[in-house]
């Protein structure tokens, strides 16, 4: 799936939605409202490698909003899901490599529409002006041979980095507010996979 600079998605082969193509966009089955563990702003910042000022700005402008619990006013704490933190780290990497904010917004919208397991297998490629999604090594090679991709972000690697960082930090149970010290988000992912298999 090619994401152009004007915020629209285009198929590089000129096919319309639903007609197949090199980078199909499956329908997401993930529901952010089912998150049971959330991470407060400072924890999300530490795991994503960003400043609190960036986190606050991105939330206020709608770039990356917390899907577990938004801030409702003075004194309330935003809670970010594990997936939100992965997206925060991806945004940081895009910004560090000079991708335009408008293109990052398009990529974030695309990531929000994806299922949990889809993110692990995805590679995002960019030439600085356009963001491309690749979900197999062949698609990465095709893109590079076309001379379009300049750098890539393997989302699975970012996923594992965030997982490792959050395993050393505090999470919070959404239902009880209980603080979980050194909560490992992989445990939550394993539980989801077991639930889906039943």
N, C-alpha and C positions, 0 to 999 in steps of 0.2 A: 504494500500500500504506500503510495507516495503522498506526502503531505506538502502541498505547495505553500509558498509564502503568503498567499492571500487567505489562508485558513481553510481552504477546501482540500478535499482528498481527491486525488486523481489516480487512475490506474495507468502505469507507464505504457501499457499496450493499448490504451484508448478504450477499454471495455467499461461498460457501466456497472453499477453496483449489482451484485448477485450473478454476474456473468463469469465468475471465476477469475483467475489471474494468478500472477506469481506470488502475491502476498494477500491471501484471503483474510477477511476480517470475521472471525466467528462471533456468534452471539455470546455475551458474557453470562455466566451463571453465578458470579460472585455478588453477594449482597452486603455492602458495607455496614448495614444496620445490624448484622448478626455478630459484629465484633464483640468479644467479651473482655479483651485486654486493650487498654489505651495507654498512650505515652504522653506525658505533659510536655509543654513547649521546650524547656531546657533539655530534657532527655532526647526529644526529637532532634534538636539542634546538635547535640553531642554526637548522636549516631549518624546524622547526615553531613556533618562537617560544615555547618552554616552558623551564622550569627543569629541571635534572637531578633535583631532588627530585620534581617532578611525574612525570617519566619513570619514575623508580624506583618510585614509589608505584603508578602505573598498571600497571606490569609485575607488581609483587608481588600486586596485587589482581585481576589478570586482565583489566583494562579494555582495555589495548592491550599485548599481548605481542609480543616480536620473533619474526617468523616465519622468519627466516633461521637465527639461532642464539640460544637462550636462555642465560642465565648458569647455569653448572653448579656454581658455588661460588666461593670466593675466588680472584681472579686471572683468571677468565675474563671475556671481554667479550661483551656482548649485541651481536648484529648485527640491524639493522632493514632491511627491504626498502624500496624506494621507496614501495610502496603503504602500508606501515606508517606511514611518515612523513606521507603524505597524511592517513591516518586520525588521526594524532596532532594535526595542524593543525586538522582538523575538530572533534575533541574540544575543543581549546582554544577555538575559536570558539563552540561550543555553551556551554561554561562561561562565557565572557565575556558571553554574552547571557542567562544565567540559567536555562538548561534544567536540569532536575533530573537528577542523576547516574544514577538508575534508567532514565530515558528515553534518556540518552546511551548506557548499556550496551546497550539494545535496538537503538539505531541502529548501534552498532559491530558488533554481531552480524550485523545485516543487511548492512553494508558488507563484512564478511569473506566473506559468501556470494556476493558479486558478482564477476563477471569483470573483468579489467583494463580493457577498453574500456568496459564498462558505467559505471564510475565517472566517466569523462570527461564523459559526457552527462547525468549525474544532477544534480538540484537537490534539496536537502533543505530542507523548510519546517517551521517549528515555531511554535506559539502559546505556547511555554513549558512546556506540559504534554504535548503530543503531537508526535511527529516524523512527517512525511509525506515520501514519496519521489515526486518528479515527474521523468519522463524526457522530457517534451516541453513546449514553451511553452504548449500548450493545457491541459495538466494543471495548470500553475502558475496560469493564468488561472481555471480551474474552481475550484481551491482557494481563491484569493483572492475570487472571487465568492461562494463559500459562507461567507465571513467567518471561515475557520478559520486561515489562515496569517498570521503576524505578521511574520516575517523569514525570509529564505532564505539558503542557502549553495550557491552554484554550485560543485559539486565540480570542474568543469573549470578554474575560475579558481584554486582552491586547488591543483589539480594543477600548473598552470603556475607558480604562485608557488614551490612546493616544487622543481619542476624547475630554476627559475632559481637558487634558493638552493643546491641540491646541486651545480649545475654549477661553483660557486665553492669547493666543499668537497671533502674527501677521501672516497673510497669504498674498499672493500676487496674483492678477489676472494675468493669463498668457497672455491674449490678450492685456490688457492695462498697466500692470505694477503697477496698483493701489494697495496701501497697504490696507489691510483689518484688522482692529483692532478687536481682539477677534472673528475672524471668526469661526463659528462652522461647522466642516466638516460633521456633521449629516445632515445639511441643504442640502449640495451637494448630499449626499447619497439619501435623500428623493426625490430630484429633479430627480436623475437618475432612481429611482424606478417608479416615476410618468411617466417619458418619456417612459420607457419600457412597462408600462401598456397601453399606448395609442395606 
